[in-house]
Amino acid sequence: MKKNFILCCIFLLLPLFSYSQNDKDFILTLSRDTLYGKIRFSPKAESISFHHKGKKTIFHVSTLSYFGVNRNGKTQVYKILVNHWKEYIFVKVLAEGKLDLYYYDTKYNERYTRSDPYRYYIGNEQINPIRMSPRSYRHILERMLTDRAGLMAQLSDYEDVPRIVRQYNQL
């Protein structure tokens, strides 16, 4: 009876605990610890400033797996990848599933020209995320979507990539 009472109390209080996490940023470390607080970061930097209970901690990108930034009630999840120049970069998570798709804003990297405002990175369980450009996306998607030629027929330009990947993941 006492055990049932304790379990009932836990289930009644659980929504209050989860509510306290709403509208907070979070970090998932490589050791799978999830920390809640406020994040300040620059896509150009190699570290994240994390504020929790009045204390500031700096995390180097190599120690993180994911992090989420909540602004105006919307949480945007970021992942850290190593690009082909062996640099750590922050990428927005657009889709994860059978295919993972990430968005990289190139304006913070002087190696890209102004004509390339962003890149997609795509991967799956067998392939680490690879960079797709406006010139290479069709070829890469044809190889990754061999079992769904109908989706390739719907692809009209580079901006369609997120929609096609989301549809593929839903199939």
BELFENQUI-V811021 format. One record per pair of residues at least 12 apart in sequence whose ideal C-beta (glycine too) atoms are under 6 Angstrom apart, sorted by the first residue. I is the first residue (numbers start at 0). J is the second residue. D is the distance in whole Angstrom. If there is no record, write none. Layout:
i = <I | I>
j = <J | J>
d = <D | D>
This chain:
i = <20 | 22 | 23 | 24 | 24 | 24 | 24 | 24 | 25 | 26 | 27 | 27 | 29 | 29 | 36 | 36 | 36 | 37 | 38 | 42 | 42 | 42 | 43 | 45 | 45 | 46 | 60 | 60 | 63 | 65 | 76 | 77 | 77 | 78 | 78 | 80 | 88 | 90 | 90 | 93 | 94 | 94 | 94 | 96 | 97 | 98 | 98 | 98 | 99 | 100 | 100 | 101 | 103 | 104 | 105 | 105 | 118 | 119 | 119 | 133 | 136 | 136 | 147 | 150 | 150 | 150>
j = <35 | 69 | 35 | 37 | 38 | 67 | 68 | 69 | 67 | 66 | 64 | 65 | 62 | 64 | 49 | 50 | 51 | 50 | 68 | 89 | 104 | 107 | 107 | 60 | 87 | 59 | 79 | 87 | 79 | 78 | 92 | 89 | 91 | 90 | 92 | 128 | 103 | 103 | 120 | 161 | 164 | 165 | 168 | 168 | 168 | 123 | 164 | 167 | 122 | 121 | 164 | 120 | 118 | 117 | 117 | 118 | 130 | 131 | 160 | 157 | 157 | 160 | 167 | 163 | 166 | 167>
d = <5 | 5 | 5 | 6 | 4 | 6 | 5 | 6 | 5 | 5 | 5 | 4 | 6 | 6 | 5 | 5 | 3 | 4 | 5 | 5 | 6 | 4 | 4 | 5 | 6 | 5 | 5 | 4 | 5 | 5 | 4 | 5 | 6 | 6 | 6 | 6 | 6 | 5 | 6 | 5 | 5 | 5 | 6 | 3 | 5 | 5 | 5 | 6 | 5 | 5 | 4 | 4 | 5 | 5 | 6 | 6 | 5 | 4 | 5 | 5 | 6 | 6 | 6 | 5 | 6 | 6>
